[in-house]
Amino acid sequence: MALIPATILTGFLGAGKTTLLNRILHEPHGFKIAVIENEFGQENIDNEILVQESREQIIEMNNGCICCTVRGDLIMGLTDLARRRAAGEISFDHVVIETTGLANPGPVAQTFFIDEEVASEYLVDAVVTVVDARHAMHQLDTYKEAQRQVGFADKLLLSKTDLVDEAAVQQLMARLRRINPRAPIVTSDFGKVAISEVLDLRGFNLNDKLELDPDFISAQEHAHEHKHVHDHDHDGHACGEHCDHEHHHHDHHHAQHSDNIAAFVFQSDRPFQAEKLDEYLGTIVQVYGPRMLRYKGVLWMDGADRKVIFQGVHQIMGTDIGAKWGENEARSNKMVFIGQNLPQDTFILGLKQCLV
Ligand SMILES: Nc1nc2c(ncn2[C@@H]2O[C@H](COP(=O)(O)OP(=O)(O)OP(=O)(O)O)[C@@H](O)[C@H]2O)c(=O)[nH]1
């Protein structure tokens, strides 16, 4: 049987991956797509944001980052999809893997060559990287992950050009071409791009990847190097049961993400007072915005019968009206903050004060 093409969709935190995916899943283009979602932090908010009707074909992985702690889950997810497809239980002709904003696409792509079962069912169609035109210059200056995602791309999709002027777009494009002269660059504001620019690119050329990273195909785990991310929950606990961080494993060179980036979760089963919350979020974004890499949440507002989806990147914050709360669904608030040296306790205390 023909191999199933898989697209690795990558891009730094908040670049616009889910927005693009949502658009693709809504469009009538003839592709049947299965999605593998990997989100950093324990709460999969993207699941609320992605279109509901495709849900049965969305596999979530949120116990760690796809390029380090959950590579085994990726293999299992892929082989399980292939088995269900062969058994006629589900039907799809393409897989899209949305990585976390901090993932190194190298080890994700590697999985398709190293794992025999995966290699016998799938081929990497392309690594597609979404680049945030508003924040990319700073991200490229500061985070190796952002550089790697651009370096590994077979196609670069430029989002948020609506937020910057033409000169800034040109300057960014010139930089992207210097980092990765191979990858064509296409503008894709709010995911508006032809499907032919994203799927069926047949763009993954192993030789290029080997030039970029001579260890690419070696089965040695984590030959790549990236720095540290903690994943804190609201109790201040730093690492979950799947934690695989360096401080637990001093005996081998381990995959890590950028220093000082940490995630924490705020949860509550009391509703928010909208005005208080608006004011508080406005204030923290003003003060801590430059260090707030990504934040999102599903919110329960007092008196509202619909969920409110809230999200942002640095100072740019927005809300959308989400689905109705189900009749038997327990209402609650879930927020995830990913940032550099954010004062977790202050945030949590402040948010608590916005509850009814
Ligand atoms: N102005 C503008 N905003 C955009 C564009 N694309 C996405 N956004 C917004 O940017 C925010 C992040 O978009 P997502 O699609 O969730 O980004 P992501 O890459 O999936 O984020 P993570 O998976 O959390 O890293 C959302 O508030 C989007 O509405 C764009 O082209 N222009």
The ligand as an SDF file (V2000), in Angstrom:
LIG
                    3D

 32 34  0  0  0  0  0  0  0  0999 V2000
   -3.3070   39.4970   13.7390 N   0  0  0  0  0  0  0  0  0  0  0  0
   -3.1230   38.1980   13.4910 C   0  0  0  0  0  0  0  0  0  0  0  0
   -3.3090   37.3090   14.4930 N   0  0  0  0  0  0  0  0  0  0  0  0
   -3.1350   36.0010   14.2030 C   0  0  0  0  0  0  0  0  0  0  0  0
   -2.7640   35.5310   12.9230 C   0  0  0  0  0  0  0  0  0  0  0  0
   -2.6480   34.1880   12.9740 N   0  0  0  0  0  0  0  0  0  0  0  0
   -2.9480   33.8360   14.2330 C   0  0  0  0  0  0  0  0  0  0  0  0
   -3.2450   34.9120   14.9890 N   0  0  0  0  0  0  0  0  0  0  0  0
   -3.5940   34.9570   16.4190 C   0  0  0  0  0  0  0  0  0  0  0  0
   -2.4460   34.5910   17.1630 O   0  0  0  0  0  0  0  0  0  0  0  0
   -2.8180   33.8510   18.3260 C   0  0  0  0  0  0  0  0  0  0  0  0
   -2.0880   32.5100   18.3330 C   0  0  0  0  0  0  0  0  0  0  0  0
   -2.5650   31.7240   17.2490 O   0  0  0  0  0  0  0  0  0  0  0  0
   -2.5450   30.1180   17.3100 P   0  0  0  0  0  0  0  0  0  0  0  0
   -3.0090   29.6350   15.9690 O   0  0  0  0  0  0  0  0  0  0  0  0
   -3.2670   29.6160   18.4820 O   0  0  0  0  0  0  0  0  0  0  0  0
   -0.9900   29.8650   17.4910 O   0  0  0  0  0  0  0  0  0  0  0  0
   -0.2260   28.4750   17.7440 P   0  0  0  0  0  0  0  0  0  0  0  0
    0.9990   28.5240   16.9320 O   0  0  0  0  0  0  0  0  0  0  0  0
   -1.1520   27.3260   17.4970 O   0  0  0  0  0  0  0  0  0  0  0  0
    0.0860   28.6030   19.2860 O   0  0  0  0  0  0  0  0  0  0  0  0
    0.7030   27.4810   20.2890 P   0  0  0  0  0  0  0  0  0  0  0  0
    0.3060   26.1510   19.7530 O   0  0  0  0  0  0  0  0  0  0  0  0
    0.0520   27.7940   21.5940 O   0  0  0  0  0  0  0  0  0  0  0  0
    2.1440   27.7040   20.3270 O   0  0  0  0  0  0  0  0  0  0  0  0
   -4.3300   33.7130   18.2570 C   0  0  0  0  0  0  0  0  0  0  0  0
   -4.8950   34.7230   19.0700 O   0  0  0  0  0  0  0  0  0  0  0  0
   -4.6540   33.9510   16.7920 C   0  0  0  0  0  0  0  0  0  0  0  0
   -5.9470   34.4760   16.5790 O   0  0  0  0  0  0  0  0  0  0  0  0
   -2.5650   36.5210   11.8750 C   0  0  0  0  0  0  0  0  0  0  0  0
   -2.1980   36.2210   10.7450 O   0  0  0  0  0  0  0  0  0  0  0  0
   -2.7630   37.8310   12.2300 N   0  0  0  0  0  0  0  0  0  0  0  0
  1  2  1  0
  2  3  2  0
  2 32  1  0
  3  4  1  0
  4  5  2  0
  4  8  1  0
  5  6  1  0
  5 30  1  0
  6  7  2  0
  7  8  1  0
  8  9  1  0
  9 10  1  0
  9 28  1  0
 10 11  1  0
 11 12  1  0
 11 26  1  0
 12 13  1  0
 13 14  1  0
 14 15  2  0
 14 16  1  0
 14 17  1  0
 17 18  1  0
 18 19  2  0
 18 20  1  0
 18 21  1  0
 21 22  1  0
 22 23  2  0
 22 24  1  0
 22 25  1  0
 26 27  1  0
 26 28  1  0
 28 29  1  0
 30 31  2  0
 30 32  1  0
M  END
$$$$
